[in-house]
Amino acid sequence: MALYKYQTKRKLQEEKQKFMAVLKSMGCAVIITDTCGCIHMMNPVAEALTAWKQDEAVTKSLTEILRLVDKDTGVIIKDLAKQVIETGVVLNLPETLTLIAKDGGEIQIGGSIAPICDDDANLIGTVLVFQDITQRKQTEAQLVRNAFYDALTALPNRVLFFERLSQVFERGKRRKNYHYAVLFLDVDRFKGINDSFGHTVGDNLLIEIARRLESCLRSGDTVARFGGDEFAILIEDIKDISDTTNVAKRIQETLGLPLYLNEHEISISASIGIALSCSSYEKPENLLRDADIAMYDAKQQGKTRYVVFDSQQSYDTSINVQK
């Protein structure tokens, strides 16, 4: 009997050593709790991410060691172990969770917590496996930004503009008295500025134009860079044409203010085409097409102008705002 006990104990120790070796070699953080949600064991990765040592954490509740906040809602996540123990099913963690470590550091984590059962299917605890996904989330956010924003000016790009225009177009179809407008803007004589002062000055000029355009709009409106010196503007929820033409005037006045780049004084202006929403439009991109047509008409009439597109008379108005 003594020999049997000795062999059994030795075998258990060997199995535990193997288990601990596997646990320590894992690249993910692992925390094991009992059925009360108190920590029984954690591996070195979990110690590093939580800033808690296993000796400090043992017998403490998982909620105390693993402080989680949903960064989208601000809600503190508690009782993960309790949820799994009550349901007996694996719980996948949403990738919106921020882990606040003991030392105050914050990281985004992803992972899951699962029930642990013995050979007789009795629930004996939970195992939480998670990892730091901060870098991956930052990379994903940057990829999204690259897909929807202009790298030079940080304005929305063509893709995001069309997405917002489509949303407004559908809203206009549902609401009879909802009106909006699309402006297409091209900087006058930009190529000459680029040729005279160089591309660095040209790029800085585009950035300054972007900031000035933003200053002329409400927070709910959208200004996007389409490429080169072309910009598109979406003005939402307007009452009549004057709301749009006032924006066009404000843009012309703002762009006409003195501008100094690399000790050079540069004068700029823009030609603007305007398309107003109406029931005859079948596709949202047609508004941009007509705004583009009106912009070219403004160019032909002498630049530094805005023109409102009129499907019946080709163009409704043309105003020269040059002083």
Secondary structure by P-SEA (a helix, b strand, c coil): caaaaaaaaaaaaaaaaaaaaaaaaccbbbbbbccccccccccaaaaaaaccccccccccccccccccccccccccccaaaaaaaaccbbbbbccccccccccbbbbbbccbbbbbbcccccccbbbbbcccaaaaaaaaaaaaaaaccccccccccaaaaaaaaaaaaaaaaaccccccbbbbbbbcaaaaaaaaccaaaaaaaaaaaaaaaaaaccccbbbbbccccbbbbbbcccccaaaaaaaaaaaaaaaacccccccccccccbbbbbbbbcccccccaaaaaaaaaaaaaaaaacccbbbbbbccccccccccccc
